[in-house]
Amino acid sequence: MAFHDNDPTAVNRKSDHIELAFNSQVEAHVVDNRFYYEPMLTGHPEKGVVPPVPFLDKTLRAPIWVSSMTGGTALASVINHNLARACAEFGMGMGLGSCRQLLYSKDHLEDFDVRNTIGHDLPLFANLGVAQIEQLMETGETERIEQLVADLRADGLIVHVNPLQEAMQPEGDHFKRSPLEIIEEVLGRFSFPIIVKEVGQGFGPESLKALLQLPLAAVEFAAAGGTNFAKLELLRSDPVKREIFEKIAHVGHTAEQMLQWSNDIVDEYGRNDIKTKHLIISGGVSHFLDGYYLTQKSALPAVYGQASSFLRHARGDYDALQQYVQSQVQGLALANAFLRVV
């Protein structure tokens, strides 16, 4: 608060305070009890400056991951290049949407080829479904996967695991083997880093336990609470199927549940037996406070991911996305300065 006499905003500001005071009352039950608020220990942080985060053998300037979202749509090029531009500006990592259509044709490569935009200092990962990988293994065409990663100049590959989505999808694929078996084979075949993610239901504790013992670059939660692709596919189905299967589309686990299980697994096995290097905590993480809380609570090095929140701002002019990400980073800077996790 300024104490000098020549403050031209003082009268208006004090008038605003009086008018808004009654609307600024906070009920005790809505106070966010996940944090201790510590206003005495530091000054205001530099605008938008947060501690750098070592992640996937690179360094992020913000602990945020752009989670895989859009694949082969007319808007893919605009969205992907806007997102890559934001990553470059704010120092975030990025997972591309499904790159399935690039396996057999390079017609749309420019829609996904964002390496020059994001730069070489930040992580960029291609993305394929476990069903496509299983099919390529069966036909002896796994070189297509290596070519895909090379064409995109990606640091590695995200394998998305989506059995419920495929089961609900009218034209869905059928897994012949367990995703765990397929991913173990992927790790044996390819030298580039592998991330495994779900698509909106998350992973239960036994699946997490199996994944964390594999030498993965990261596990991405994609927990319940964000976009639910099983439910999305049901909305594309006929009304009878929708009514029958609606309830199973709502099963899943929250990011907070999954983080607790992950921490318990680390405690049970010890860091030496946990081969996965990082977590990407996503699914219902709609706000920087959620992201800050969850990453601070993680026993493994973690960043937080968002998909739909970015997508909402990335479909048009870059300015809207820039303002959104800037507010997230500024919020993280304040959280780092003044909040401690309970």
Protein Blocks (a to p, Z undefined) as FASTA:
>chain_A
ZZbfklcklmmmmmmmmmmmmmmcccfklpcfkbccdfklbccddehiacdddeehiacf
bfcdcddfbdcdfklmmmmmmmmmmmmmnopacddddfklmmmocklmmmmmmmlmnopm
bccdddddfklmmmmmmnopmmmmmmmmmmnopabdcddddfklmmmpmkbccdfbdfkl
mmmmmmmmpmbdcddddehnopafklmmmmmmpccfbdcfkpghiacfklmmmmmmcfkl
mmmmmmmmmgccdfklmmmmmmmmmmmnopmlmmbfbdcdeehiabfklmmmmmmmpmbd
cddddfklmmmmmmmcfklmmmmmmmmmmmmmmmmmmpccZZ
